[in-house]
């Protein structure tokens, strides 16, 4: 994990228990039970070597250390702030087909490294391995020329929200009827089937009634390195609000890179299901704050509205919505002949689907970019 120095500490209360929180030199706070205290931790780098990894590039830093890093995309350039790390003034990236230049700017407490590129970068991740630092750069995916399978070579990660002891929103039909976790999984499986028909490689965070924490879901994004991430959910409301008046589809993104996908999902799902369009909205959700790729959280419809509950649990509507999700991904992948689409990287500021033999039938009741696992330097 990342190593950071502690600037201050304070007592705090979490879940009724007193614990300690540490303030890092970056200004952020972390809870004591999320970190490990270590000695040493000085980082120093002289350059980086690019290594091809499939369609992506891996920049392996020459030197040692795993310093805390914050990243941002500014006008197509990757800006990385490394805390408590020394970089050579002539730091450069060699062997890269993506990196055009590297600039080092030492600052107060952190060193800023700015990378410019020869072509748009689809996403990025700062990783730590073997005692040093590396940066994964994702190239922009393009549509395949394989007949009938335009998403060949495109990786999609689908996350059916909730699971097991976490049912999510209770449906209007009450206990014993499909809860949100069931409908999320059904829609995820429908979308997976249609995406695979179009040639995509699809990973799912869960395929059964199991539970994963937000940290585990986030680690799956980093480990999978997909081209698109979609968290599939269904909506609810406060008890003080009339559920009969709440209806429609909405989608949340955090980084601008996810906005086009969120807009496409809302547009296509509402057209396919006749649900109202509640729009694509900015939202501070854990799983959407990933710089790996465009990442969104889809609220496909309302579980608590009786008429919409019938709609979201209807098998034909599930297939229609699943097809709409697949078409939304397809819309966001540029044609190989025209790859230069309007671009905003993560971190910067039709045909109906035919059901497979075992369709996801809910009527029978279906079963921060990185999480802080840092070590601390005192």
ABEGO torsion letter per residue (X at the ends): XBBBBBABBBBBBBGGBBBBBBBBAAGBBBBAAABBBBBEGBBBBAEBBBBBBEABBBBBBBEBEBBBBBBBBBGGBBBBBBBGBBBBAABBBBGBAABABBBBBBBBGBBBBBBBBABBBABBBBBBBGGBBBBBBBBBBBBBABBGBAABGBBBBBBBBEEEABAEBBBAAEBGBBBAAAAAAAAAAAAAAAAAAAGBBBBBABABBBBBBAAAAAAAAAAAGBABBBBBBBBBBBAABBAAABBEBBBBBABAAAAAAAAAAAAAAAAAAGBBBAEBBBBBBAAAABAABBBBBBBABBAABAAAAAAAABAAAAAAAAAAAAAAAAAABBBAABABBBBBBBGBXXBBBBBBABBBBAAAGBXXABBBABBBBX
